[in-house]
Amino acid sequence: MIEFNTNVLIPPMHHHTGYRPGFDIHAVIDGKARLTEAQFDELYRHAPLIDLGRWAMAVSRRLHPEDYRTYVIDRNINYTNICTARCTFCAFKRNDPEAHDAYTLSYDQIYEKIRELVSIGGTQILMQGGMNPALPISYYEQLLRGIREKFPSVHIHAFSPPEFVEFSRFFNMPVAEVLKRFKAAGLATVPGGGGEIFSDRVRSRIGPGKCSGDQWLDVMTEAHKLGMHTSATMLIGHIETIEDRIDHIRHLRERQDWALANAPAHYTAFIHWTYQPDNTPLDNKRKWNPDSGIPFEFDNGRTVRLADANEYLRMLALSRLYLDNVRNLQSSWVTMGPKIGQLALFFGANDMGSVMMEENVVSSAGTSFRLSEEMICRLIRDSGWIPAQRNQFYNVLKRHDGPQSPDLQPRPAGVFPKRQHEITPEAAAQYKAIELTISAPRIANRESPDKTNL
Ligand code: SF4
């Protein structure tokens, strides 16, 4: 077997593109200086992608010098799709509880999903829902207790700040009290869902009916005070500007500084992902053309920018440089696909996120990437690291460096690897159209009287 070494795959630090920032980037890489918001902006606008990747990779290797990169096996359980909010980027929610496809899962349905997860070696659930006013606090407390009793080894990573703000309203009790009761019933950590972009001007336009950015941050601070770790997220590629993104990430760094100094828990990870437009109301807005020469600016939410792989990787690398107090950055292969997800390991991510048994929210918006444990391990190993299964606290459960590793198992004769991701017929048709456009000039060249290229 060929062994890869990331030193070979990544250009050494002294190779550069010729771009030099107007400040000492090496002090930032070495952890001796903090990237300022103005420097973030400068790098976003001027630094070549490859430089951002090299610098972010250097930070990632300083924080994670280990010879492995991690993933977790979990299952998303969306216990209800009935929701009081009207997020314009969401294709999952049903505002009308009487809609034919509105649902709330029974306890038995949820337990069955967890049983299936445990049977494949899964260790945690990510349980989130819409914000359903019909469910009393007893629904949640009994559910959490039931899961803890039936599956004591399964980590419950559940709900999100917008849900807690609505729980507080539905149950008429402070957020801290809801958190305390849920924690007593079995909730272990709080995922960072619903972070989107904190800025009010953006949030009020894409997430009507959902908590403000300050409320989101306050819920997480309450969770940290109670000793519950959380994760942090950011959604890019909709109506937000770069200033909105910097403002978002600045709030996270400040709150994390506070948590690390004053609370028993903090943000364990940061994950950003890109808006997926299909079936969402926001998709009706006009799209910004990046080749127009006109910079993207905030226009009260009338234009959507959409984020491609370049934009995703730039923000990942900049997040790694800026968030010096958040230890783990996850790759978002669910929205970006397996190959960009793999490339993310070279742009600041140290974790591949989860081998998900189920995902409903992103797939409702038209993106349906699925990766098995074998494929995640393969992506990590091909990048030069040993794949390792972790738990929610980023502790390694299994290092896959032996012949029993999921990606090194010999396949029985005649069994071929499954497709890496599903592709819709529409996307396949589009792909063929692109192929034809590219191949047309080649045919023309071949038929040209000038055969000097042949
Ligand atoms: S994103 Fe979440 S809060 Fe917003 S409408 Fe969808 S389910 Fe509700």
Residues whose N, C-alpha, C, O or C-beta is under 5 A from the ligand:
A	BS01	SF4	C83 A85 R86 C87 C90 K93 G129 G130 M131
